[in-house]
Amino acid sequence: MWFKDNQLMSYAQRRQRLRWQACTFLFCLLVPLSILLYFGFAQLKQNQLNTYQEQARHLILQIDRKMFKRRLLTDALPVNAFDYYQAVYNPLTDETLQMPSVLSHLDPARPTATRPIQGLVGYFQFDAQGRFNSPIWPEPLSNKDIANPDSERKKASPELQQRYDQAKFIYQILSKSEALQSKLSQGLSKESGLYQLWFDVPGYFIFYRLPKIGTQRKLQGYLVRRDPYLLSLVSEYLSQSQFDLPVLLTLDADSSSGSNTLYKAMTALPEPVHFLRTHSQSPARRLAQTDIPTDLREQFLYSDTLRWPFNNYTLHFTTHTLPMSPTMLYSSVFALLLILTILGACYGFYRLSVKQLALAEQRMNFVSSVSHELKTPLTAIRMYAEMLRSGTVVSTDARQDYYGFIHSESERLSRLIDNILLLTRLNHHDHDGLSQVNPEYVPVTMLADIIRSKTSTLLSKHAFTLNMAIGPTLTDETAVFVDQDAFAQVVINITENAVKFFAAEGITDPARRQLDITFRRNDHNRDQLELEIRDYGPGVSQQQCDKLFELFYRGGSELTRTTQGTGIGLALVAQLVSAQQGQITAHRMTPGLALRLTLHTQHLSQAMPESMTQA
């Protein structure tokens, strides 16, 4: 419906329709593009998130593997290492010596197998009768021994007292384990696999195995503090991770897994434990709940539980809002350039369409003005011609006046048609049009004579005074690069415009009926001449100054305008001046308007004798 013209619309209506069509077209173009860009950026962001999630998943996998290796390495400890004394055979003396166990040292940080166990409290062993011993104490301990220590033990050396106290502490912690007591009361049956784990003592892990020594099965294991054991492992691998942005890792006991309420209560952490790694290869550090930056919880990355037997513990990875990756940055710049290009193209097409509408409006005005310009003189010519043909005009003087009027109007019509044809050729760079303008160096005094001869009749008819001045720096030897006929036509068109608009405004001040023409050197280029033609008429606004030399431009509406004209006079002037390698500009004056022509000059002795045409 928008492209169907059911009725003739005005310029304003057509421009309004064009504006709505341009906005709708832009909207239809930008909406799919915006949707495409939105989903494209969403996919890029998701890909970036997937990368970090894969790193987090790999980190949890490494922690699981390390926990499995730790259980595997401790499972390689000899079964007889859990007694304080080990029987060592010496083949040189053929004797069996009683040597302290490799596990009898007091320092928990001392490596066992290949590396120390973080949070280790000590090793223990129970026989089938439930008797307890530890590799750090040479004698079995019972509840009676702990409740009533003998006086001899009190007099022991500090090291023995320390060993006793540590063994006593291990026994007291283990006695709190209901799972261990149940196992001892039910009998030690065989269990396959690596070290198993009990969680039922708050704050501790109890690792145990059931090896068979001789004909008896014993319960061996080691006791570790829960927090150092887990946290050292998490901190170590978080520091070695490949994250290139700050990452907050939270270790928490998952209360939703498992069905045993006691099991969940025993494995629960007092509060979640947080670790922060600020950048790649930086050490991880533990943070208190109150020290966690708020922005590090904005973006959730990944969450997963550890493998059995630690499957009640969960690791959560969070960070701040994901930064723009290089791909996203380059895509953003490309998208911005694409949108700006689309906006610029749409705006350019809109402006071009507006200009085409304005040009169509100007052409309609031109047709209207040409109709007025042709109809009036043709009507008068036909009327006088009919009167002369019918013989109603008897007086010789009257007939001569009629003949003169017909002749002048015919010349004006011919000049109008010639102007239109010449402007058309010049505007389209037609070869014939350019060949009619052949500039050459002409003395400035000759140009002054041309101006007087071409404008005197018109100015005298309308009681105008011509004021001409030649600057002192211009001599008789100064030659100006012009085509004499084109220059004369320029001066005539400008003079006619000045007289026509002066009369249309009805200005009665006789002092303003004058035209000033001044020749002077250009202030910025001494090799150029500036010819100023100034009138004292109504003048124009600054906005009109910028449009005076546009084709078909005329201020106001053709239906209300009182001045004659087609709107091609000054456009033709601009084309003719340009064909003579010059420039013309309009300047507001108070009162009136000044048109300044800038033309090339040369000393007459240096001027070429032959005509110089445009290259």
N, C-alpha and C positions, 0 to 999 in steps of 0.2 A: 504493500500500500504506500510505503514511503517513496517508492520509485515511480509512482504513477501520478502524473500531473492531470488532475481533473479540472483545474482552473488555473488561471494566470495568477502567480503570487508576486508580491512585492519583494524588493531586495531584502528587507528586514525579515520577512517570512522565510525566504529561501535560506538566509543565513542561520536563522533559528533552527530550521529543519536540518541543515548541515551540522550544526553543533550537536543536536540530539543524535544524529546518525553516527558522528565521530565518537561521541561518548559511548554509545551502544557497541560500536565496533571495538573500541578499546576495552570495554568491559568484557565482551565475549572473548577477546584475545588474552586478557590478563587473568581471568578466572581459571581457565584450564592450565595456563602456565603456572599460576600460583599453586594450584593443586599438585601439579607435577613436581614443582620445586619442593613443596612441603613433604610429599612422600619420598622424594629423593633424599632430602636432608634427614628425614626420619630413618631411612634405610642406612645412610652413612653413620648416623649416630648409633643405630642398633648394631652395625658392624663393629664400631669402636667399642661398644659395651660388650659385645660377644668376645672381643679380644681380651678385655680385662677379666671377663668371667672365665675364660679358658685358662688364664694365668692363675686365677684363684683356685680353680678346680685342680690344676696341676700342683699347686702348693699343698692343698689338702692331701693329694695322692702321695706327695713326698713325705709328709708327716706320718701318714699311715704306714708307708714302707719303712720309715725309720723306727717306728714303734715295733713293727714286726721283727726288724733286724735286732733290736735291743733284746727282745724276748728270745730270739734265736741264739744270740751270743751268750746270754746268761744260762741258757739251757746246756751250753757246752761245758759248764763247770763240773769238775769231778764230783761224784756223789760222796766220796770220803773227805772232801774239802769242808764239809759242814761240821765235822768233829774238830775239837781244838787240836788234837794230835793226829798226825798222819804217820803211818808206818812206811819208812823209806829204807829200802834194802841197799846195803853197800857191798858190792861184789868184791871189793878189795879185802875187806875184813870179814866177809861172809856174816855180817851182822845186820840186824834190822833195827833201825834207829827211830825213835819217836821225835818227829819234828813238828813245830807249830804249823797249823794250816795256813795256806795262802790267804785265807779270809779272816785271819785272826788279828789283822791290824785294826787299830782304833780309828784311823782317819777315813771317814766315808768318802772323801774326795779322791782317795788313792785309786788308780785305775784297777778295775776288775775286768778280766778278759782283755779287751782292746781299749776301753775308755771307761771313765768313771760313770756311775749311775747318779744323775742329778737327784737330790733329795733323799739319798739312801740313808736309812736309820741303822740297819744292820741285818745280818743273816740269822736264820733260825732253823731248827730241826726238831721234829717230834717223832718218837718211836711208836710202835703199835700200842704200848701201854700208856701213851699220853705224856711221857716224860719229855721235858723241854731241855734243850741245850743250844748254845750259840757258839760259833767258832771263836768268839772273843773271850769265852770263859771256859775253863777246863772241866768244870763239874756241871752235872745236870742241876736244874733249878725246879723247885716245886712251890706251891703256895705256902707250904710250911716254912721253907727256907726263906722266903721273902718276908713272911710275917714275923719270924723269929731268927734274925741273923745271929750267928754265934759270936762270941767275944773275940775269937781268934781272927775272924774276918775283919773285925773293926780295927785290929792292930796291923792289918796288911799295909803294904806300901801304897803310895798314892796311885800308882799305875794299876795295881790290882783292884783298888777300891773303885777307880774309874771304870775298869772292865766290868766289875760286878754291877755297878750302878747302870751301865749301859745295857748289860744283859737283862737286868731287872726291868729296865724301862721297856725293852722290846717285849718281854714276857707280859708285862702289864697291858701293853697295847693289844697284843694278840689275844689276851684273855677276854677282851671286849667283843671279839668277833664271834657271833653266833654261828656263822657258817663253819668256822674252824672247829668250834666245840662240837657241832653236830657231826662233822666229818670224823673227829676223833672218837666220838661215842658210837658211831655206826660202824667203825672199822675202816681201815685204809684199803680201799679197793683200787684196782688199776684204772688209770685214766690216761688215754692216749693224747698225743699232741704236745705242744710247747707248754711253757708255764701258763697256768690258769690264774684267774684274778678274782679276788674278793673285794667288794666295795663297802662292806657293812660297818667299817670303823670310820667315823667322820674324819676327814682330813688326811686319810692314809689309803694307800693301795697295798694289798697283800698279794704278792706273787707266790705261787706254790706249784710244786710237782710231787709226784708219788713214785720215786724210783724204788727198785727192789735191790736190797743190799744183802747178799747171802740168801738166807731163807726168809728174811723179814722185809716188809715194805715200810718205808719211812716217809714222812711228810717234810719236805725241805722247801725253803723259799727265802724271800727277803722282803723287808718292810721298807716302803719309801713314803715320804711325805708327798701328798697329792699335788699341791700347788707348784713346788719347784720342779717336780718331774714333768708336768704338762707344760708349764710356762717356759722352761728352758728350751724345750723342743720347738714350741710355736715361735718363740722369739728368734731362735737360730735360723729357721727357714724363712721367716718373714724378712729378716735382714738380707738374705741372699736372693729374694724374689726379684723379678724383672719389672715390677711396676715402675712407671716413670712419673707417677703422681702420688701425692700423699694418700696413704691407705690406713684406715682404722680397722683393726681386727678384734673382734669380740669373741671370747671363749665363754661358753655358758653351758650349763647342764640342761638338756632337753627333757622337761618334765612330761612331755607327751609320749615319749617312747617307753616301752616296757610296761608290764602289767603289775609288777611287784612294787607295792607302795613303799616298803622298807628299802628296797633297792634304789628307788628314785630318791628317797630321802637321804640315803647314805652317799649317793654320788653327786647330789646337788652342791653347787658352789655357794658360799655365803652370799656372793654377789658376782655379777659378770665381771670378767677380767678383760681389760682393754689394752691393746698395744698400738702404737703409732709408728709408722715408718714414713718419714717426710719425703724422701726422694730416693732415686735408684742408688743402691749400694750403701745407703746410710744405715747405721745400726738401729734396730727397733728398740723402743723404750716403752716401759709400762706407764699407763696414765691412770690417775684416779678419776672416778666418775665425774667429779666437779671440774676437772681440768680438760675435758674433751671439748674441742671447738664445735660449735653448733653446725657449721657448714659441712663438717665431715660426715654428717648423717643424712645429707641431702640426697645422695645417689646410692641406692642399694646395688651392690655388684653380684654377690653370690653367697649362698649359705648351704652347708652340707654337714652331715654328721660323720664322725670318725668311724672306722671299721671296728668290728668286734675285737676285743671285748670292751672297747671304749665307745660303743655306739650310743651311749647316753649323753655324749658331749657333742656340742655343735659349734662350728666356727662360722661367724658372720663377717662378711667383708663389706665395708661402706667407704664412701669418699665424698668429696664435694662435687659440685656440678661438673660433668665431664668437659674438659677444655676442647676447643676446636682443633681437630687434627689438620695437618697440612692439606689433605684432600678436601676437607670441609671448607678450609679457608680459601683455597683456590676455586672451589665450586661457588662459594659465596661471592667472590669477586667476579667470576664469570656470570653468575645470575644477576648481579647488580648491573654489570655492563649490558647484559641482554635486556633487562628491564628498561634501563636508560635509553638504549638504542630503540626499543619499541616505542617508548614515550616520545623520543625525539622524532622518530619517523612518523608517528601518528600526528604529532604537532606540526611537523613539516608539511605533511599532506593536507592537514586542516588549513594551515596558512595558505598553501598553494590553492586550495579550493576556494578559500575566501577571496584571494586575489582574482581568481578566475570569475567568481561571482561579481566582484567589483568591476572587473574589466567588462563583463557582459552588461552590467548596469551602465558603465561609461559608454559603451558602444550604443546602447539604447538612447542615452542622452545625446550622443553624437548624431545618431540618425534624426533625433528630434530637432537638434540645433541646425543640422544641415537642411532639414525640411524647411525650417523658418528662414534660413539664409537664402535658400533658392526660391521659395514660394513668393516672398515679398518683391524682390527685384524682377522676377519673371512676370508676376502679375502687372507690375508697373510698365515693364517693357512691352507686354502684349497690349495694354491699354493705350499707351502712346503710339504704338505701331498701328493699331486699328484706327485711331484718330487721324494719323497722318495718311493712311491709305484711303480713308473715306473722304478726305479733303475738307474736313471740318475746320482744320487749322488754316486760317487765311494769312495771318501775319507771318512775315518772313522771320522776324526775331523769335517768335514763339516756336516756329518749326526748328530753328537752329537750337533753341534751348532743349526741345524734345530730342533732337538728334544727339546733342551732347549728353543728355541724361541716359539715353539708350546706350551710347558708347561707353560711358563711365561705369554703368551697371554691368555691361557685358565684360568689361575689363576686370571688374571685381569678381564676377563669377568665374572668369577664366583663371584669375589669380587663386581663387579658392580651390578650384579643381587641380591646378598645378601644384598647389601646396600639399593637397592630399596625396597626389601621385608621388611627389618627391619624398614626402615623409615615409610613404610606404616603401619606396626603394631604399631609402637610407636606413630605415628601421630593420629591414631584412637583409642589409648589406648586399643589396643588388649591385652588380658590376656597373650597370648603366647609371644607377644613382650616384655611385662614387665617382664615376668618370665626369659627372657634371660639376664636381667640386675640385678645382685644380688650384690649390693655393700657391702663391709666389710672394716674394718680398716686395711690398709696396710702400712708398714713402708715407710717413704718418700725415704729412700735409695733404696728400691725395685722399686719404681716408676722411680727413676733416671736410674736404670739398664734397666727397660722396655723401656724407651725412647731411650737409646743407642742401644739396640738390634734391635728395630723396625725401626730405622731411619738411622742406619749406612750405610747400603747397598745403599739406595737411595741417601743419601748425598754424599757418596764417588763416586758414579757413575757420579754425576754432579759437582764434585770438590767443594763441600760445606764443610765448617768447622762448627762443632757443639761446641758451648760455653755454658756450663752448670754451674750454680752456685746455691748453697744452702745457704740461709741466716743463719747468726750466731745464730739466735734465734731458729732455727730448729735443733733438735738433732736426734740421731739415734733412740730415744724412741718416736719420733713424728710419729703418725699413721694418715693416710689420708683415709677418707671414700669414696672408689671407687670400681668399678668392674674392675678387671685387664684387661679383654678382651675389655670391652667398653672403658676403658681409653686408651688402646693401639690403638684402632681404631680411637679415637679422635685425638691422636698425629699423627698417620699416615696420616689422612685426612688433617690436618693442614699443615704438612710438605710437602705433595704432592702439595697442593695449592701454597705454598710459592715457591717451586722449579719450578712449571709449569709456573706461571706468571712471574717469574724472567727470565726464558729462552725465553718466548714469547716476552718480551720487548727488548730483545737483549742487555742487559746491559753487558758492557765489563769490568767494573771496578772489578778486582779480590778481592779488599778489601771488597766489598759488598757481596761476596759469602760466607755468614755465617748466622748461625741461633743461636740466643741467647735464652736460656731457663733458667728462674730464678725461684727458689722456695723462697718465703718469707711470713712472717706473714702479715695478713690483717691489715692495719692501723686502721680500724674502729672496728674490732672485732678480738680479740686475739685468739678466738677459731676457726678461719678460716684461711685457707692457700690460698695464691694467687699465681697461676702459670702463669707466663707471657711467651708467645712464640712470639718472635719478629723476623721479617725478615727485610732485607734492600733492598727490591724490589721496584717496582714502586709505591706502596701504592694505596690508594683509596681516593675519596672525602668524605666529611662529610655526604653528602646525601647517598652515597653508604654504609658508615659505618652503617647507620640506617637500611639498607635493606639486609645486608650480610647474615643474618640467615633466610631470607624468603625462602619458598619453591620455587624451580625452578628459583630463581633469578640469573641472570647473566648479567653483564653490556654489553651494545652494542647489536648488532643484530646477530642472529645465522648465517646469510648469509655472514657476513663480519668478524666474529670473527676468530682468528687464534689459540686460545687456545682450547684444548680438555676439555671435561667435560659435565656434565648433569645438573648442578645447584642444586644438592641435597647434595653435600658434606658437606657444612657448616650447612645446615638445619639439616642434620643427626647429626652433631657434637652438635648442640644446643639441640636436643632431647635427645641425650645420656647424656650430662652434666646434663640436667634437671632430667633425670631418676636416676642420682646419687646424687640428692638433691643439685646440684650446680648451678652456674650461669656463663655465658660467655658474655663478652662484647668486642667490637672492638674499637681501639683507633688509630687515625692517628699519625704517627711519621714522623720525618724528617731525613733521608728518611725512607720509609717502613711502615709497619703495625704491631701493637701489639695486640694479642688476649690474654685476661686475664681471666683465669678460677678461680672461687672462690669455694673452697671445704671445707667441714667440717673436723676438725682434733680432735685428742684426744691423750693423753699420752698413750703409748703402754701398760703400766701396768694397765690402766683403761679400755682398750678396751675389749670388750666381745670376748670370744674365738670363739663363733659361729658367723656365718655370720649374718649381720644385713640387713634385706631387707626393702624395702619401706613399710610403713604402707598403 
